[in-house]
């Protein structure tokens, strides 16, 4: 009996979300499943190389990733609501592709709340792809923010769905939530849904080391500090400059990643700092003594998996909650992004010299098993069904899912 399934993934290129999702796509395709991915065009080559089908969004407008937008908390929220969270085009395009492709299972990026609402309206088995911590995020983020809740409920009404009291209730309508983080790293949430599955940071799965040419000679024994901030724009220049000034007098090597929207000549870099747009973490973490980061989930997971301690300077988004996990577990130190260079230098020197900190990071890493997380993700998705209590709702999917293949989706 053929047990392969047809998966439709609806996602976007938001930096940290994509690497674990791509790893999941590759694993599903390798097991013989058909995976179609609604994604931005720049990632089409990666999707096809992973063995999946790339599908352009019919109506979602392409994003200009070169624009430096307002990164204040309110500016960030306004942008996310308009372009991502509640952009109805994501939901419309999901329903269009459900009709064309007739999927068995929907995979929806958790940032695309409008798409999650549309997925719920189809009645098809749906997994929410949660690419950050879950418990610590839910416990520190207001779930009843009217700025998101009220327009979300308007969308729900348009799709024939009941009103919800908060954002969390809407997200938890999915039949499974795959959290791409370590359960041991996250803060437990007493009322977490039973269908929350911690599947680990799939971007950290073992892989051949990518080629990398070191900018220093092999005999250079100075400790290496990796300074890794977001590849998306968060106005990082001021904090990167303070980091550069903090490390200038120290006997260390600094490898600083800037992303594509910050040019090296925007910074005044001392001789012991080498900057690059991108450096593969896997290629350098084995020789890294300390990671300095904004506490983006992808960077933190890479450091945690490699057993390298951190100094976190959170800038917004989920980064304060993630930094809280780092500090709670004793895997690093947290400093203000506004800390002056002298204060930041003291924090770095203390972290470099703290052997107990380094031992804790190594011990924590030794207990992790990211491959077991992938196995769990595949098990969940290959057996995901609509619960019996919800099967009447799934009948709505039959008229939507009867696509060009002339078949009905099987809930």
N, C-alpha and C positions, 0 to 999 in steps of 0.2 A: 504494500500500500504506500502510495506517495505521501510523505509527510512534509514535503516542502511547502512553504507558505509565500504569500505575496505581501511584501511590506512596502508601505508608502511612508517615507520620512518627510516631514515638513520642518525646515530649519532655516537658519541664516548664518552669515559669516560675522560672528561677533567675537572673534579672537578666541577666547578660552573655551567656548562651547564646542568648537569644531573638531579639535584633535580627538577627544574621546568618542565623538559621534562617528568620525571617519573610521576609527578602530572598530567600532561596532558594525558599521556597514561592511567592512572588509571581512569580519568574522562571519556575519550572516551569509554573505555571498560565497565564502569558502565552503559553507555547509550546504550549498545548493539552493538556497532560497533566492527568490527574485526580489530585488530591492530597487525601488524607484525613489529618487531623491529630488524634491523641490528645493532648489538652492540657487545662490547667485552664480552668474556665469563664470566668474573668475576661478571657481572651484570645480568646474566641470571636468578638467583633466584628472584631478585627484579622485573624483567619483568614478569615472570610467576605469581608471587604473586599479581601483579597489574591487572591480567586478560588478558594479552596480550601473543602473541606468540614470543618466542625468536628465532632469526635466526642468526647463526654465519656467519661472513664474509667468503665467499669462498676463496678470495685471499689476502685480507688486512692482512699484517703481524701483529701478536700480539705485543703489545708494552710492553717493560720491564719498569714498573713504579718504579723500585728500583734504576734505574740509575740516578746519579746526573750529569746532562749535563750542558753545557755552558749556563749561564743565562745572559750573556752580551746582549745588544740590538741586535747586529748583530747575535750573536749565537742563540738567541731566534727566530729571524726572519728566519734564515736559517733552523732551526729545524721545525718551523711551516710550511714553504713552502714545505719542503721535505716530512714530515710525515703526515701533515694534509691538509693545504690549497689546494695544487696542487698535491696531491697524486692520480694519475689516477686510482689506484685500487678501490678507493671508488666509482668513477663513473662507472667503469666496473661492480662492484658488484651490484650497484643499478640497472643497466640495466638487469643484469642476474635475479635478484629477481623480477623485473617488469614482465619479461616473465613467471616466475614460479607462481607468486601470483596474477597477474592481479588486481592491486589495482585501486581504484577510485581516491585516493588522495595521493600525496607524501608529506612527512614532512622531511625537510632536515635541519640539523644543519648548521648554518651560517658559521662555521669554515671550513666546507667541500665544498670549492668552486668547486672542480672537480665534486663532486656529484651534486651540484646545476646545473652545466653545463649539465651533463648527464640528469638530470631531465628535464631541459628546452628542450633538444633534443627529449624527448618522447612526448611532447605536452600535458602531463597530468596536471591537476590542481596541483599546487605545492605551499606549504607554507614554507617560510623560518623561522626557529626558531632562533630568535635573543635574546640571553641570556645575554644582557647587555643594557646599554643606547644606544639610536640610534642617536638622534640629536647631543648631545655633542660629541659623538664618531666620527660621520661623519664630523663634523665641525673642528675637531682637527687632523684628520688622513689624511695624503696625499693619495688621491685616485688614483693618476697617477704614483705611484711607479713602475718603470720599472721592478724591481725585481719580482713583482707579476703580473703586467699587461701583460707583454710580454709572459711569459709562459702560462698565462691564455688564451690569445688569440690563442696560438698554440693549446691548448686543445679545444677551441671553434671551430676552423677550423676542427679539427679531428672529431668533432660531427656534422659537417655541419652547424654551426651557424656563424652569422656575427661577425666581429671584433667589439670590443667596445673600446671607448677612455679611459676608466678608470675602476677600479675594482667595483666602486659603480654601474655603469651602468649594469654590468653583474649580480650583486646580485639583482638588482631591476627588473630583468626579471621574478622573481617569481610572482605568481598571488596574493599572500598575504604575508605580513611580520608580524609575531607575536612577538612583543617586550615584553619580560618578565620583565618589569619594570614599574614604575608609570609614567604616562605622567606628573604629577605635579612635579616629581623629575627631569626629563630630561630637557635639554635646547631645546626650540622650534627650528625647522629647517624650514625656509621659504619654501623651495622647497621639503619638504618631500613627498614621494609618497602617493596618496590618499588611497592606500591599505595597509598602515602602520597602524597596530592596537596595541595599548598599552593594554596588557592584565594582567599586574601586575606580581609580583614575585610569581608564583604559588607555589613555595616551602614554602611560608609563609601563606598558607591557614590554617585556624584554625584546630587544631588537638589535640587529647589528649596529655597531657604532657608526654614525655618519662620518664621512671624511671631514677633517678640520685641520687647518694649518695654524699652528700656534704662533702668536706674534712674538714670543720670547724664546731664547735658546734653551735647549733641554737642561743645561746646567743651572738655570735660574731657579734657585730654591726658595725664593720669597713666597710666603703664603698667598694663595690666590683667593680673591674675593670676586664673586660674580654679582654684579649689580644689574638686576633684571626687573624692569618696570613694564607696564602694559604695552602691548603692540597697538592697542587702540589709544586714541588721544585723550589724555586727562590733564593736559597742561603740565606735563612732567618736568619741563625745563628748569623751573626754580629748585625743585627738590633734587634733581640730578646735579645741578650746580653745587648745591650745598654738600652733597655726598662727595663730589670731586674735591672740594676744598677741605672736607674733613679728612680724606685719605692722603692728601698731597704730601704731608711730612712723614707718613708711615712707611716702614720697610715692607711693603706689600705690593703685589701685582693686582691691578683692577681690570676686569673685563666687563665693559658696560654695554648693554644692549639698548638701542634707542627706538626701535620700530621704524616704520617707513615715513612717519610724519614729522620727525625731528632730525635736523641735519647736524652733523658733527660741529660745524662752525658756529652753531648757536650756543655752544658751551666753551668755557675756558678750561681746558683739560691740562692737568699737570703731567709730567713725563711718565709717571707710573700708571697712567690710565690709558687703555686702548678701547675705543668705542667702535661699535659695528651696528648696522641695522638689525641683524638677527644672528644668533649663535644657537645651534641645537644644544639644548641642555644636556642630552645624553652624552654628547661628545666631551663635555668639560666637567660635569659634576663629580666624576671620579677623582679629579685632582683639586677640587674646590674645598677650601677650608670654611668659608662662610658665604651665605647668600644674603644680599641686601635687596629688599623687594617691597613693592607696594602692597603685597599680600594678595595678589590675584590668585585665584584658586589653582590654575594650572601650574604656575611657578612654585607655589607652596607644595603642591602634591609631588612635583618633581624633586624638590629638596627633601621632603619627608621620605619619599621612596628611596632616595640615595643615602639617607642618613646624614645629611648636612644641615647644621643648625642655621638659624636665620636671625636677621634683624629686620623687623617689619615697620614700615612707615605708611599705614593705611591712608588712602586718599578719598575713599567713598565707596559706593556700591555695596558689595558684600564683604569688603576688605576689613572692616572693623570687627565683624563677627568672626572672620577667619583668623585675624590676629589674636582675638580672644582665645581661640582654640590652641594656637601656637603657644601662647603664654600659659594657659591652663595646664598644658601637657609638659611644660618645661622644655620645649623644643626650640626656643629662641627668645629674643627680647623685642619689646615694642617701644618705638620712639615716635614722637610727633613728626609729621611731615614738615612742620614749621620749625623744628629744632635747629638752632644755629650750628654751624660747622664744629665749633669747639665741643658742644654738648654731644653731638652725633659721634665725634671722634672718640670721646670717652666711652660711649656705648659700644662702638666697634672694637676698641682695644680690649674692653672687658670681655666681650663675647669671644674674641679670638683666643684669649688666655684661659677661658673657663673650661677646663677639661671635663668637669662633671656634665656640663651642657653638651659637649661633643659626645660623651659616652651615652647620655640619654638619647640623643638623636640616632646613634648607631643601634642601640638596643631596640628602640621603637621600630626602626626600619627592618630589623631582623625578624620581627614578628608578622610582617605584612605579607600578603599573598595576592598579588594583583591578578594572577592567572585564575585563581579560584573565583575571583569576582567576575571575570569574563564568562566562566562556565556557568555561573549563576544567572548572568544576564541572558545567555542563550537559552537556558532552561526555562526562564520566565517567559521569554518571547515565543518560544516554540510551542508552549502549552497554553498561552494566554487565551482565555475565553470570556464571553460576557457572562457574569453571574446569573444563575437561574432567575433570581428575583428581578433582573433587568431585561429578560429576554423579550418581553413584550415591546420594550423600547427599541430593541434591535430590528424589529420589523420595518422601522423607517428606513433602514439601510438598504433594503432590497430594491427599492425603486431608485435609489441613488447609485447603488453599486452595480446595477446591471449595465455594464459598459460595452465597449466594442467587442469584448471577448464573448458576449452572450452567456455569461455565467453569473450566478449569485454568489456574493461573499458568504462564507460559512462562519457564523459567529462562534 
